[in-house]
Amino acid sequence: MLVLRLLNVVAPAYFLCISLVTFVLQIFLFIPSMFRDPSTTPLFSPALLHGALFLFLSANALGNYVLVIQSSPEDLGKGPPGSALPSTHFCRLCARVTQRHDHHCFFTGNCIGSRNMRNFIMFCLYTSLACLDSLVAGMAYISAALSMSFANPLAFLTLLP
């Protein structure tokens, strides 16, 4: 049980650190490599559009992350004994009774229930899209920096040590 409670602290710190590393890589490495000559770039260059898309996805992912944490399910176990609704569940990690309990998310350190399900789904969607966008930008950067094509399915094996 102590390991699971420790995971409630470590997982959010891991998520925030990985988000920060991804943000720094995008801003200082991937996006500047897309600019060719700043004087000849059009108004809506691919680098500018990619940067705007990444900032939009990251801001929404982190915003919904904060909303999931802020709107954590309230403790319904404070009422008289035996008055629990049929749709309630006791979480061992939070030591709370929540309504319509779905699961306990270690990345948020909260239970996901009826109050924060919508924000959690949006958080998962925006995080997945931001990861996909970062993967595409990273592959574009590696293919430009190493002058290699990823059309061959075995191209990733050449990157191994």
Backbone as JSON, one array per atom type, in Angstrom:
{
  "sequence": "MLVLRLLNVVAPAYFLCISLVTFVLQIFLFIPSMFRDPSTTPLFSPALLHGALFLFLSANALGNYVLVIQSSPEDLGKGPPGSALPSTHFCRLCARVTQRHDHHCFFTGNCIGSRNMRNFIMFCLYTSLACLDSLVAGMAYISAALSMSFANPLAFLTLLP",
  "N": [[0.83, -1.19, 0.0], [2.0, 1.18, 0.7], [3.75, 1.54, -1.41], [2.0, 2.05, -3.51], [0.86, 4.46, -2.68], [3.13, 6.03, -2.74], [3.55, 6.01, -5.45], [1.51, 7.69, -6.24], [2.64, 10.16, -5.82], [5.0, 10.15, -7.29], [4.26, 9.64, -9.99], [2.71, 11.95, -10.98], [4.8, 13.84, -10.85], [6.62, 12.74, -12.65], [5.09, 12.9, -15.03], [4.86, 15.71, -15.32], [7.56, 16.44, -15.56], [8.32, 15.1, -17.94], [6.59, 16.43, -19.68], [7.68, 18.99, -19.56], [10.26, 18.52, -20.64], [9.56, 17.71, -23.25], [8.34, 20.07, -24.14], [10.54, 21.86, -24.1], [12.24, 20.61, -25.98], [10.64, 20.86, -28.27], [10.38, 23.69, -28.57], [13.03, 24.68, -28.64], [14.52, 22.99, -30.32], [13.15, 21.31, -32.33], [11.21, 23.02, -33.67], [12.78, 25.38, -34.41], [14.48, 24.11, -36.26], [12.88, 23.76, -38.43], [12.64, 26.19, -39.67], [13.91, 27.79, -42.47], [15.19, 30.12, -43.97], [14.84, 33.03, -42.29], [14.12, 35.44, -43.52], [12.86, 34.81, -45.88], [10.64, 33.31, -45.32], [7.2, 32.44, -45.56], [4.14, 34.06, -44.39], [2.49, 32.23, -43.01], [4.16, 29.86, -42.23], [5.22, 26.37, -42.29], [6.57, 25.79, -39.9], [5.68, 27.74, -38.13], [2.94, 27.14, -38.04], [3.07, 24.53, -37.02], [4.23, 25.06, -34.53], [2.21, 26.63, -33.35], [0.14, 24.75, -33.27], [1.26, 22.8, -31.57], [1.55, 24.3, -29.2], [-1.15, 24.86, -28.67], [-2.19, 22.25, -28.26], [-0.62, 21.42, -26.07], [-1.23, 23.36, -24.1], [-3.96, 22.85, -23.72], [-3.85, 20.18, -22.84], [-2.39, 20.39, -20.41], [-4.05, 22.2, -19.09], [-6.47, 20.75, -18.81], [-5.44, 18.74, -17.23], [-4.92, 20.08, -14.84], [-7.57, 20.78, -14.23], [-8.69, 18.24, -13.81], [-7.4, 17.5, -11.46], [-8.24, 19.56, -9.75], [-11.02, 19.24, -9.69], [-11.53, 16.95, -8.18], [-13.23, 14.0, -7.05], [-15.66, 14.43, -4.47], [-15.68, 13.48, -1.01], [-17.97, 11.19, -0.17], [-18.5, 9.77, 2.06], [-19.09, 10.93, 4.47], [-21.6, 11.04, 5.48], [-24.45, 9.74, 7.38], [-24.0, 6.42, 8.76], [-24.53, 3.67, 6.57], [-25.94, 5.05, 4.67], [-25.05, 5.15, 2.11], [-25.05, 5.59, -1.4], [-26.11, 3.42, -4.11], [-24.37, 3.67, -6.28], [-21.85, 4.29, -5.37], [-18.36, 4.08, -4.43], [-15.64, 2.83, -2.55], [-12.39, 4.03, -2.37], [-9.28, 2.64, -1.84], [-6.8, 3.89, -1.96], [-7.2, 6.68, -1.91], [-8.78, 6.85, 0.28], [-11.46, 7.58, 0.27], [-14.96, 7.88, -0.36], [-16.45, 7.72, -3.4], [-18.65, 8.92, -5.98], [-19.92, 7.12, -8.73], [-17.45, 5.85, -9.42], [-14.71, 5.38, -11.53], [-11.91, 4.73, -11.99], [-8.7, 4.75, -10.31], [-6.43, 7.15, -11.02], [-3.02, 7.24, -11.47], [-1.4, 9.17, -12.61], [-2.64, 11.56, -12.15], [-3.12, 11.36, -9.49], [-5.55, 11.1, -8.33], [-8.94, 9.93, -7.86], [-10.98, 8.97, -10.58], [-14.05, 10.01, -11.37], [-17.55, 10.83, -11.43], [-17.44, 13.61, -11.35], [-15.07, 14.52, -12.56], [-14.7, 13.19, -14.95], [-15.16, 14.08, -17.61], [-13.18, 16.07, -17.97], [-10.95, 14.45, -17.64], [-11.09, 12.72, -19.86], [-10.75, 14.58, -21.93], [-8.19, 15.45, -21.25], [-6.71, 13.09, -21.73], [-7.14, 12.85, -24.5], [-5.98, 15.26, -25.59], [-3.36, 14.94, -24.66], [-2.57, 12.62, -26.0], [-2.73, 13.5, -28.68], [-0.81, 15.54, -28.62], [1.47, 14.01, -28.13], [1.56, 12.5, -30.5], [1.96, 14.57, -32.36], [4.46, 15.49, -31.49], [5.97, 13.22, -32.04], [5.88, 13.15, -34.86], [7.17, 15.59, -35.44], [9.66, 15.09, -34.26], [10.56, 12.91, -35.82], [10.75, 14.21, -38.28], [12.76, 16.03, -37.69], [14.94, 14.29, -37.09], [15.19, 12.95, -39.54], [15.96, 15.09, -41.16], [18.29, 16.0, -39.9], [19.99, 13.77, -39.87], [19.96, 13.04, -42.48], [18.32, 10.94, -43.52], [15.78, 8.65, -44.6], [12.53, 7.75, -43.51], [10.96, 5.98, -44.82], [11.51, 3.33, -45.24], [10.7, 0.4, -43.47], [12.6, -0.64, -41.7], [14.18, 1.45, -40.93], [14.42, 2.54, -38.41], [16.09, 0.82, -37.1], [18.64, 1.57, -37.82], [19.19, 3.65, -36.16], [19.79, 2.58, -33.76], [22.28, 1.83, -31.25]],
  "CA": [[0.0, 0.0, 0.0], [2.9, 2.32, 0.74], [4.28, 1.72, -2.76], [0.96, 2.68, -4.32], [0.76, 5.86, -2.27], [4.32, 6.7, -3.26], [3.31, 6.17, -6.88], [0.66, 8.87, -6.39], [3.5, 11.34, -5.81], [6.02, 10.04, -8.33], [3.68, 9.67, -11.33], [2.49, 13.32, -11.46], [6.1, 14.5, -11.06], [7.13, 12.19, -13.9], [4.34, 13.48, -16.14], [5.21, 17.12, -15.48], [8.95, 16.51, -16.07], [8.3, 14.71, -19.35], [5.96, 17.53, -20.41], [8.66, 20.08, -19.65], [11.3, 18.12, -21.6], [8.96, 17.77, -24.58], [8.16, 21.48, -24.48], [11.86, 22.43, -24.39], [12.68, 20.06, -27.26], [9.85, 21.45, -29.35], [10.64, 25.12, -28.74], [14.43, 25.01, -28.91], [15.2, 22.1, -31.26], [12.37, 20.88, -33.49], [10.62, 24.13, -34.41], [13.8, 26.17, -35.13], [15.06, 23.38, -37.38], [11.96, 23.85, -39.57], [12.84, 27.47, -40.34], [15.05, 27.79, -43.38], [15.74, 31.47, -43.96], [13.77, 33.83, -41.71], [13.69, 36.55, -44.37], [12.07, 34.32, -47.01], [9.54, 32.45, -44.89], [5.88, 33.06, -45.72], [3.48, 34.45, -43.15], [2.06, 31.01, -42.33], [5.12, 28.8, -42.56], [4.94, 25.12, -41.57], [7.11, 25.84, -38.54], [4.78, 28.55, -37.32], [1.7, 26.37, -37.84], [3.38, 23.43, -36.1], [4.42, 25.63, -33.19], [0.9, 27.01, -32.82], [-0.6, 23.51, -32.97], [1.84, 22.18, -30.38], [1.19, 25.12, -28.03], [-2.58, 24.64, -28.43], [-2.38, 20.92, -27.67], [0.01, 21.37, -24.75], [-1.99, 24.18, -23.17], [-5.19, 22.15, -23.39], [-3.53, 18.99, -22.04], [-2.05, 20.8, -19.04], [-5.24, 22.82, -18.49], [-7.37, 19.69, -18.38], [-4.76, 18.05, -16.13], [-5.19, 20.88, -13.63], [-8.99, 20.66, -13.93], [-8.93, 16.9, -13.24], [-6.94, 17.52, -10.07], [-9.07, 20.48, -8.96], [-12.39, 18.74, -9.53], [-11.5, 15.57, -7.69], [-14.51, 13.63, -6.43], [-15.74, 14.72, -3.03], [-15.84, 12.33, -0.13], [-19.39, 10.99, 0.15], [-18.59, 8.9, 3.22], [-19.27, 11.71, 5.69], [-22.99, 10.99, 5.91], [-24.73, 8.72, 8.4], [-23.64, 5.07, 8.32], [-25.57, 2.94, 5.85], [-26.67, 5.92, 3.75], [-24.31, 5.23, 0.85], [-25.81, 5.33, -2.62], [-25.64, 2.2, -4.78], [-23.35, 3.96, -7.28], [-20.63, 4.78, -4.73], [-17.26, 3.13, -4.32], [-14.58, 3.26, -1.65], [-11.05, 3.89, -2.94], [-8.3, 2.37, -0.78], [-5.66, 4.81, -2.05], [-7.62, 8.02, -1.49], [-9.56, 6.7, 1.5], [-12.67, 8.37, 0.07], [-16.09, 7.26, -1.04], [-16.77, 8.57, -4.55], [-19.82, 8.53, -6.77], [-19.6, 6.64, -10.07], [-15.99, 5.67, -9.48], [-14.24, 4.66, -12.7], [-10.62, 4.16, -11.63], [-7.78, 5.67, -9.65], [-5.38, 7.49, -11.98], [-1.79, 7.58, -10.78], [-0.8, 10.37, -13.18], [-3.26, 12.71, -11.5], [-3.14, 11.14, -8.05], [-6.95, 11.23, -7.92], [-9.92, 9.02, -8.42], [-11.73, 9.51, -11.7], [-15.45, 9.71, -11.12], [-18.54, 11.6, -12.19], [-17.13, 15.05, -11.38], [-13.93, 14.89, -13.38], [-14.56, 12.27, -16.08], [-15.08, 14.84, -18.86], [-11.86, 16.67, -18.05], [-9.96, 13.38, -17.79], [-11.13, 12.27, -21.25], [-10.12, 15.63, -22.74], [-6.77, 15.39, -20.94], [-6.14, 11.95, -22.46], [-7.18, 13.16, -25.93], [-4.98, 16.26, -25.93], [-2.03, 14.38, -24.42], [-2.28, 11.69, -27.1], [-2.48, 14.28, -29.88], [0.48, 16.22, -28.45], [2.51, 12.99, -28.32], [1.63, 12.2, -31.93], [2.56, 15.73, -32.99], [5.88, 15.48, -31.14], [6.59, 12.12, -32.77], [6.04, 13.58, -36.25], [8.21, 16.62, -35.47], [10.93, 14.44, -33.96], [10.98, 12.15, -36.99], [11.17, 15.18, -39.3], [14.06, 16.56, -37.28], [15.96, 13.25, -37.24], [15.42, 12.69, -40.96], [16.7, 16.22, -41.73], [19.62, 16.1, -39.29], [20.81, 12.61, -40.24], [19.77, 12.81, -43.92], [17.81, 9.6, -43.75], [14.35, 8.57, -44.85], [11.83, 6.78, -42.68], [10.05, 5.22, -45.66], [11.83, 1.92, -45.04], [10.28, -0.01, -42.12], [13.76, -0.96, -40.87], [14.99, 2.66, -40.77], [14.66, 2.79, -36.99], [17.2, -0.03, -36.65], [19.9, 2.27, -38.05], [19.39, 4.58, -35.06], [20.22, 1.84, -32.57], [23.74, 1.83, -31.11]],
  "C": [[0.87, 1.25, 0.0], [3.48, 2.61, -0.65], [3.26, 2.41, -3.65], [0.78, 4.15, -3.95], [1.97, 6.66, -2.73], [4.19, 6.94, -4.76], [2.4, 7.36, -7.17], [1.47, 10.16, -6.41], [4.47, 11.32, -6.98], [5.43, 10.21, -9.73], [3.35, 11.09, -11.79], [3.8, 14.08, -11.69], [6.73, 14.02, -12.36], [6.42, 12.82, -15.09], [4.73, 14.94, -16.38], [6.64, 17.28, -15.99], [9.01, 16.15, -17.55], [7.64, 15.79, -20.2], [6.92, 18.69, -20.59], [9.76, 19.75, -20.66], [10.78, 18.18, -23.03], [8.79, 19.21, -25.04], [9.5, 22.12, -24.87], [12.4, 21.91, -25.72], [11.94, 20.69, -28.42], [10.28, 22.89, -29.62], [12.07, 25.39, -29.19], [15.12, 24.12, -29.94], [14.37, 21.83, -32.5], [11.86, 22.06, -34.31], [11.69, 25.0, -35.08], [14.43, 25.44, -36.31], [14.15, 23.41, -38.61], [12.1, 25.16, -40.32], [14.06, 27.36, -41.24], [15.75, 29.14, -43.32], [14.64, 32.37, -43.43], [13.29, 34.97, -42.61], [12.8, 36.09, -45.52], [10.89, 33.45, -46.59], [8.21, 33.16, -45.1], [5.25, 33.34, -44.36], [3.06, 33.22, -42.34], [2.97, 29.86, -42.74], [4.75, 27.52, -41.82], [5.45, 25.13, -40.13], [6.21, 26.64, -37.62], [3.48, 27.81, -37.03], [1.94, 25.2, -36.88], [3.55, 23.94, -34.68], [3.11, 26.03, -32.55], [0.08, 25.78, -32.44], [-0.06, 22.86, -31.7], [1.49, 22.98, -29.12], [-0.28, 24.95, -27.66], [-2.81, 23.3, -27.73], [-1.79, 20.84, -26.26], [-0.76, 22.17, -23.71], [-3.29, 23.48, -22.77], [-4.93, 20.9, -22.56], [-3.22, 19.38, -20.6], [-3.23, 21.47, -18.34], [-6.23, 21.78, -18.0], [-6.75, 18.85, -17.26], [-5.04, 18.77, -14.81], [-6.66, 20.76, -13.24], [-9.34, 19.29, -13.35], [-8.53, 16.88, -11.77], [-7.84, 18.4, -9.21], [-10.47, 19.94, -8.72], [-12.39, 17.28, -9.12], [-12.81, 15.25, -6.99], [-14.52, 13.91, -4.94], [-15.97, 13.43, -2.26], [-17.31, 12.25, 0.27], [-19.58, 10.16, 1.4], [-18.82, 9.64, 4.52], [-20.7, 11.69, 6.21], [-23.2, 9.95, 7.0], [-24.39, 7.33, 7.87], [-24.82, 4.38, 7.64], [-26.33, 3.79, 4.86], [-25.96, 6.04, 2.41], [-25.21, 4.87, -0.32], [-25.29, 4.07, -3.29], [-24.5, 2.46, -5.77], [-22.05, 4.49, -6.68], [-19.61, 3.66, -4.6], [-16.22, 3.7, -3.37], [-13.23, 2.99, -2.3], [-10.05, 3.72, -1.8], [-7.16, 3.39, -0.79], [-6.01, 6.21, -1.57], [-8.3, 8.02, -0.14], [-10.8, 7.58, 1.45], [-13.73, 7.51, -0.6], [-16.5, 8.21, -2.16], [-17.96, 8.02, -5.3], [-19.38, 8.2, -8.19], [-18.1, 6.55, -10.29], [-15.63, 4.86, -10.72], [-12.91, 3.96, -12.41], [-9.81, 5.2, -10.87], [-6.63, 5.91, -10.62], [-4.13, 7.93, -11.22], [-1.14, 8.84, -11.34], [-1.42, 11.64, -12.62], [-3.26, 12.57, -9.99], [-4.54, 11.24, -7.48], [-7.77, 10.07, -8.46], [-10.63, 9.73, -9.57], [-13.16, 9.04, -11.51], [-16.36, 10.61, -11.93], [-18.18, 13.08, -12.3], [-16.01, 15.41, -12.33], [-13.71, 13.97, -14.58], [-14.38, 13.03, -17.4], [-13.7, 15.45, -19.02], [-10.77, 15.62, -18.24], [-9.93, 12.87, -19.23], [-10.48, 13.3, -22.16], [-8.62, 15.67, -22.49], [-6.1, 14.26, -21.72], [-6.1, 12.22, -23.96], [-6.08, 14.14, -26.31], [-3.56, 15.76, -25.68], [-1.64, 13.43, -25.54], [-1.97, 12.45, -28.38], [-1.15, 15.03, -29.8], [1.63, 15.24, -28.61], [2.67, 12.63, -29.79], [2.3, 13.34, -32.69], [4.06, 15.79, -32.71], [6.62, 14.36, -31.86], [6.85, 12.51, -34.22], [7.15, 14.62, -36.35], [9.59, 16.03, -35.19], [11.46, 13.62, -35.13], [11.44, 13.08, -38.1], [12.54, 15.75, -38.96], [15.18, 15.53, -37.49], [16.24, 12.99, -38.71], [16.17, 13.84, -41.62], [18.12, 16.27, -41.18], [20.54, 14.97, -39.72], [20.73, 12.26, -41.72], [19.35, 11.37, -44.21], [16.31, 9.64, -43.92], [13.75, 7.49, -43.96], [10.81, 5.98, -43.49], [10.28, 3.72, -45.51], [11.42, 1.51, -43.62], [11.44, -0.31, -41.17], [14.64, 0.26, -40.61], [15.31, 2.92, -39.3], [15.82, 1.95, -36.45], [18.55, 0.66, -36.87], [20.2, 3.27, -36.95], [19.87, 3.9, -33.8], [21.75, 1.85, -32.47], [24.37, 0.52, -31.54]]
}
